[in-house]
Amino acid sequence: MAAAAVGGAAAVVRVRALRGLCRPILPAGWGGGWRRRLWALSGGSAAPASPAGASSGSGALSPFDRRLKRKQKNWAALQAEPAKCDYLREEVGGRIADRVFDITRTFPLALDVGSGRGYIAQHLTKETVEKLIQVDIAENALKNAVASEIPVVSVIADEEFLPFKEDTFDLVVSSLSLHWVNDLPKAFREIHQVLKPDGVFIGAMFGGDTLYELRCSLQLAELEREGGFSPHVSPFTAVSDLGHLLSRAGFNTLTVDTDEIQVNYPGLFEVMEDLQGMGESNCSWNRKPLLHRETMLAAAAIYQEMYGNSDGSVPATFQIYYMIGWKFHESQAKPAQRGSATVSFGDLAKIDGLLSRGKK
């Protein structure tokens, strides 16, 4: 375990061992096959109105098409068996709930930002959270939410513009949603604002090494067949930046964990099919509108050759960043003033000598 000073606050970064999951068997022909364009889904109505002054166009400050992302998530939630592709979200939602259980208190009112179909709520108990507000941009995901034993209220809203007053919630959670927001620093500031003093934010988002096998295979195939490549996997935040962003938003007593979940698939097309079923298709403004069939077949062959397992399957790695941050309150523990220590680290070397003398 290593500790690093981040913006004046101590951020603990813990790297956990690689975890594995198995892809559930999907019915034949589910999702229309790999020929369906992964990055241009249809369906859904116009996105909810954004506050005045919010930019909805492309650019350096708005890398993602939020209207398209809403359509993708709505489409995924309307499938006949949406739970078939929820295995990753349910796993991460359970790990978020475990971190909530580690805090020995009851939260009267909690907020789930980008809740989807309620992947965190299904793991929580009434003894821990008395009432939960679920917020998501996709109304179909909220309508088809999984059952939970705690009272839940659903609100259709953009994660970037939370419609709540300051100092409202005792707990805010978020699982695999914030990597699609255009202004992550602003999203963190809004989460901090709606938290009560001594409230805690517990979140998870995809990290920079997510789907590196898919990204590399597509790039090599495009270079070989088309003489260049375009981004097909959205950009992710680096773990070195996450602690700074949380500290700048006002959080203290930060903890950032990195974890990896590896899922084995029959091939590249099944990876892309499940990403579509998760609502995780690329929605970057600079995405390429079409991939040629020959390029896709070449990418599948490269994927198998470079990363294939001995049983013929291929792995897909999802890097997860878990974060915990607290809103300041006078009752919280404070670090001692610099220079107030009464014992030097140099004295630790003398302990063995003192112990040996005591035994004699």
N, C-alpha and C positions, 0 to 999 in steps of 0.2 A: 504494500500500500504506500502510495506516494502522495505527499501533500504539496500544493503549490499555492502561492499567494496570488489571488486574482482580484484586482481592483480594490485592494485593501481588505478583502475578505478571504478566509481560508477555504479553498475548494478542494475537496478530497476526491481523487480520481481512482476508482477501483476497476480493474480489468478482470472480468469473470471468465471462466472457462467456456469453450465453445459448446453450445447446446445444439441438439439435433431434433428435427421433426420429420415426420413422413407425410407426404402429400396424400390426402384422401383420394380414393378412386372416384372419378367423376363419370357420369353417364356419357355414353358415346354421343358425340355431336354437340355436347353442351357448349353454349356460348357462340355457336355458329362456326366453330373451327378456327384455325389460325388465319384463315383468309380474311376474316373480319379485321378491318384496320384498327389496331390497338389504340391509336391516338386520336381517333375522330369518331367518337360514339355519337349516336343520335338519341333523341328523346328528351323529355323534360321541358319545362317552360322557361320563361325568362327568369334570370337571377333576381333575387330580391334587391330592392333599391339600396344603394350605398349612401352613406351620409354625404352631404354637400361637400364638394371639394375632393372627394375620393376619386382617384384615378383608376379607370378600368381599361386603359389602353396598354400597349406593350411599351417596353423601355427598360432601362437599367434598374429603375426602382420598382418595376412591376414585371418580374420575370414570368409570372404564371397567369394563365387565363382562368380566372376564378369562375366565370360563367361556364366554361367547358368542364371544369372540375365538378361543379354542381351537377351537370348533366351526367357525367360519368358515375358519380356516387348514386344518383337517383336511379340510373339504369341498373347498376349492380344490385341495389336494394329490391328491385322489382322482379328479379329472376325467380324462377320456380323454387329453387333451393338455394337461397343466398348463403345459408350457413355452410355450404360445401367449401366455400373459399374464406371462411372466417377463422380458420385454425390459427393463423398468425396473430390476428387481432385479439382473439380470445386468450391466447397464451400471454401476450404482452399485457392485456387488461388484467389478467390474474396476478401478474408480477407487480403491477401498479397497486392493486388492492393489498398485496402482501406488505408493501411499504406503508400503506395507510394503517394496517393493523399493527405495525411496529410502533406507532405513536399511541401511547396509552391515554387516550382521551376520547370523548364522544363529540362529534361535530354536528351541531344542530342543523346547519344549512351548508350544503356543498354544491359546487358547480363543476360540471363536466364539459370542458371546452372541446368541440369537435367530437361529440360522443358517438356518432354513427348509430349503430343499432344497440348501443348500451353495453359495450364490451367490458367496461369497468363495473357498472351497476350490478350486473348479474353475480359478481363475486363479493359484493359488500353486504353487510348485515345491519339490521336495525339497531343493534347495540353500538355500532361504530358511527353510522351516518343516519340521522333521523329523517332528513329530507334532502332530495337531490334534484337540481335543475340541470337538464340536459340541453345543450346548445349545439346545433349543427346547421350547416348551410343547405343540406339535402333533406327536404321534407319527407321523402319516401323512406329514408333511413329511420327517421323518428317514428313514422307510422308503423313500421315493421320491427320495432325494438323488441328485444328479448325480454322475458319476464324477470322481474326483480322483486325481492321481498320488501324493499324500502319504497316509500312514496316518491314518485317521480313526476316532474312537470317538464314537458318538452317545449322548447322555444326555438323557432326558426330564425337564425341570425348568423351573420358572418363572424367567424372567429376573430377577424381583424377589427370588428366594431362591436364590442360587447355592450348590450343595452341595459346596463345595471348601474345603480348608484354606487358611490364610493363607500368602502367599509361595509360591504353587505355579507360576504361569505366567510365562513370559518375555514373552509378547505376548498381548493381548486385543483382539479385533476385534468389531465389531458393525455390521450394515448394515440400516437401515430396520426396526428392531424396537423401539427404546427409546421411540418416541413413543406406544406403547400401554401403558407401565407406569404404575401409579398413583402410585408414589413415586419420581420420577426422582432426587432427591438421594440416597436410600437405595441405588438401583441403582448410582449412580456410586461411592458409598462401598464397596459390596461388590466392584465391579470393582477398585477401588484396593486393597482388602484381599487379594484373591487374586493380585495381581501381585507378583512378586519385586522387591526393590530394583533400580532402574535398568531396570525393565520399562516397557513402553510400551502405552498404550491408543490404538487408532485406530478411530474410529466414524463413522457417518453416520446422520442421522435427518431426517425431513421438517421443513421450516421453516414459519413462520407464513403465508407467501403461497402455500402449496400449495393448488391447486384453487380459487383465488379466483374464477375464472370460473364454476365450478359453484356455489359458495357464493352468489355474488351473483345468479345466474339463479334459483336455487330460492327465495331470499328474496323477490325481486321478484314472482315468480309467486304465492307464497303470500300476500303482501300484497294482490295484486290479486284473487285468487280466494277467499281465505279470511279476509281481514281481519287477518292476523297471521302470524308465521313461527316455526318451531322450528329448532334446529340440526340440520343433516344432514351436516355435515363436522366431524370431531372437532377439539377445540382443540389447538394446537401451541405449542411453546416458542419464545419470542423469542430471537433471536441475542444480544441484549444480556444475557440471563440465563444463557446457556449457559456463558460463561467463568467467571462467579461460582460456578455450581454445581460446575464441575470444580475450581475453586480450593478451595472449601469442602470438597470430598471428599478433598483432599490432593494433587492433581496439581500439578505445576509445569512450567515451560517449555511453556506452552500455546500451541496454534495452532488457530484456528477459521477455516474457509473457508466462504463461502456460494457456492452454484452454483445454476443453474436449468436444468432440462431441460424442453423443451416438446415434447409429443407431439400430433400432429394426428389427429383422429378424424372419422368421417363425421357424427356428431351427439352430442347429450347422452346418448342411450340407450346408445350404444357406450362412452362414457366410464364410465357406471355399470356396464355389463356387464363391462368389463375390471377395474374396481376389485373387483368381486365375484370375478372369477377370480384376482386377486392375493391374496385374503384380506384386503383392505383396506376392507371394509364398515364402516360406523359401528357401534361397540359402546358408545357413551356411555350411561350410565344414563338421561339425560334425552332420549334420541332419541325422535322421533315414530314411533309404530308403523305409520303408514300415510300414503301420499300419494295423493290423488285423481287419477284419470286426467286430468281437465281441468287440474289444476295441473301435472302432468308435461308435458302437451302445451304449455302456456303457457311453462313453463321452457325447453323445447327451442327454442321460437320466440324467446324472449328471448336465449338463449345464441347462436343463429345471428345475430340482429340486432346484438347488442352486440359480439361477439367473432369472428364468422365470417370466414374467409379468403376470398380472391377465387375460389378453386377450389371453394367450397362446404363445405369441411371446417371444423372448429372446433378451436381449440387448448386443451390442458389443461396448465397450468404446474405443475411439481413443483419446489418450492424445497428444496434439500438443504443441510444443515449438515454439514460434515466437521470432525472434532475430533481433536486429538492431544494427549495428556497423558502425562507421565512420572512414575514413582514415584521419590522422592528416593533418591539414593545419594551417598556421599562423593566419588566419582570424577567426578561431574557438574560442569560449569562453573558457577561462582558469579558473580553480579554484583559489581562492585567497590564498595567502601564509598562512601557518599555523601561528596562533597568530596575524593575522592582523585585527581581528574583533574588532569593537569599542563598541559593545553591548553584554552583557552577557545573556545567556539563563535564568540565575537566575533573571534578571530584568523583565522577562515576568510576573512573579507572582505579580509584582507591578502595572500592567496595570489596573486591575480591580479597585484597589484603586484610581488610578489617574482619571479614567473615572467617578467613583462615585463622586469624589470631583468636577469635572467639571460640572456635572449635578446640584449640589447644588448651 
